């Protein structure tokens, strides 16, 4: 009896692979090389953040070992790197991995192994499926959330809108298209889609699609494009002298994309926003931006101060650290998942005021409240009040 009544604190500690009294091991795969290598900075920021935390004593007294592996934005390489993290390195969890296609390739594997796949850098709707894939959660606003909020904006400001849509001919494009059209239909008004055109990522130009859309009589243009196609489309709309209300998906609002199109051509574009930016005067005295800048100067001097991808990575690694902190001494994969799925109300340092995570165990929608914003030729004018889906 005396033995059974011994110290209880040891029994309260629970560990799965990747955790011990002294260490927590987590991983991710991102493109450190190849065409998507600009996103490799997500991993470098993660390394810097955990190094800073470890120098301050770690998380609940444990040092974090963070492994960020290169998948070159390739599905086969993502499979190889993810298997290494799980089977050889034995990480407790993965977070912040990038890309719909690479993460789809490891989706079933990680769920079959019961390894958390958290805060993915993709907003595909498939990640909100707790019934069938409870170990996988997105970290960005889901594309349908964004589409529905933009559609409601159209109904509010142009109730008789005639909408033309350009969309990428894949799951990404369709994730935005369907929910947007559904909101217009449900509104029961006279706002309607009058023309649709698709493009493939391999298309050298999208001029013919835009000429067709501009002739449709539409006064709203929903531009569901990415990268080079976005820059081309913004420029072509201006060249054609077409002046619709121009809606853009949030992932295509980066300054490099708008700069390639010409800021003057992008003036008046409407998109959703949910995050602060670094390297712009508006936020330079924001405490979270200042904390990121301190980290960048000390650990990442080669990263530009206006690198918005790096700042996004900072927000995600801070969120992952919070999940691990909430785990206390129960460092099991089940508890990591439990803490992630109950993050509702947590404000990432990357988010605008009024924005928090909305995860619940039954609904993995990461963020349901977003701001409407309009590009003024230099920066984004953000609406006074956020809009909830």
Secondary structure, 3 states (H helix, E strand, C coil): CCCCCCCCHHHHCEECCCECCCEEEEEEEECCCCCCHHHHHHHHHHHHHHHHHHHCCCECCEEEEEEEEECCCCHHHHHHHHHHHHHHCCCCEEECCECHHHHHHHHHHHHHHCCEEEEEECCCHHHCCCCCCCCEEECCCCHHHHHHHHHHHHHHHCCCCEEEEEEECCHHHHHHHHHHHHHHHHHCCCCEEEEEEEECCCCCCCHHHHHHHHCCCCCEEEEECCHHHHHHHHHHHHHCCCCCEEEECHHHCCHHHHHHHCHHHHCCCEEEECECCCCCHHHCCCHHHHHHHHHHHHHCCCCCCCCHHHHHHHHHHHHHHHHHHHHCCEECHHHHHHHHHCCCCCCCCCECCCCCCCCECCECCCCCEEEEEEECCCCEEECCCCEEC
